[in-house]
């Protein structure tokens, strides 16, 4: 078998494998139309299908910090505060004849 035949066989095998592999992470750079918001993913036909785009690093960092803050305050204290805010709103609306 010569080198050309080997390369052609390898290309065929890789093409079949590529068609079967689905990206684990999907982003706006990995689909044909980034603004077609539908449930069927129309992946690009080449290796760009594996390019998800830029992760939201600031958002991930901010979420991690916010979750740490929630843990340090405690869910019970946050729930109590939210319930008190709701009670304040109801007290202010009731004198105006608004149903709560």
C-alpha positions in Angstrom: 0.0 0.0 0.0 1.5 3.3 -1.0 1.4 6.6 1.0 -1.4 8.1 -1.0 -3.7 5.1 -0.4 -2.9 5.2 3.3 -3.8 8.9 3.5 -7.0 8.5 1.6 -8.1 5.6 3.9 -7.2 7.7 6.9 -9.2 10.6 5.6 -12.3 8.4 5.1 -12.0 7.0 8.6 -11.6 10.4 10.1 -14.5 11.8 8.2 -16.8 9.0 9.4 -15.6 9.5 13.0 -16.0 13.3 12.7 -19.6 12.9 11.6 -20.4 10.7 14.6 -18.7 12.9 17.3 -21.0 15.5 18.8 -19.6 18.5 20.8 -20.1 18.4 24.5 -20.1 22.2 24.8 -22.2 24.2 22.4 -21.8 27.9 21.9 -22.7 30.5 19.4 -19.5 29.9 17.4 -20.3 26.1 16.9 -23.6 26.4 15.0 -24.5 27.7 11.5 -26.8 30.5 12.6 -26.0 31.9 16.1 -29.3 33.8 16.1 -31.6 30.9 15.2 -33.0 30.2 18.6 -34.5 26.7 18.2 -34.0 23.4 19.9 -32.4 21.6 16.9 -28.6 22.3 16.8 -27.3 22.8 13.3 -23.6 22.2 13.8 -21.0 23.6 11.5 -19.6 21.0 9.1 -16.0 21.4 10.1 -13.9 21.5 13.3 -15.4 24.9 14.2 -18.3 22.9 15.6 -16.1 22.3 18.7 -15.5 26.0 19.3 -18.0 27.2 21.9 -16.8 30.8 22.1 -15.6 32.7 25.1 -16.8 31.5 28.5 -18.3 34.2 30.8 -15.4 34.2 33.2 -16.6 37.4 35.0 -20.0 35.9 35.4 -18.7 32.6 36.7 -16.4 34.4 39.2 -19.2 36.7 40.3 -21.6 33.8 40.8 -19.0 31.9 42.9 -18.5 35.0 45.1 -22.2 35.6 45.4 -22.8 32.0 46.5 -20.0 32.3 49.1 -21.7 35.5 50.4 -25.1 33.7 50.6 -23.5 30.9 52.5 -21.8 33.3 55.0 -25.1 35.2 55.6 -27.2 32.0 55.8 -30.4 31.1 54.0 -32.6 31.5 57.1 -31.5 35.1 57.6 -32.0 35.9 53.9 -35.5 34.2 53.9 -36.4 36.2 57.0 -35.4 39.5 55.4 -37.3 38.7 52.2 -40.4 37.9 54.2 -40.1 41.1 56.1 -39.8 43.1 52.9 -43.0 41.4 51.6 -44.8 42.2 54.9 -43.7 45.9 54.6 -45.1 46.1 51.0 -48.4 44.6 52.2 -48.7 47.0 55.1 -48.1 50.0 52.8 -50.5 48.8 50.1 -53.4 47.8 52.5 -54.1 51.4 53.7 -54.5 52.4 50.0 -57.2 49.8 49.5 -55.1 47.3 47.6 -55.8 43.7 48.1 -52.8 41.6 49.2 
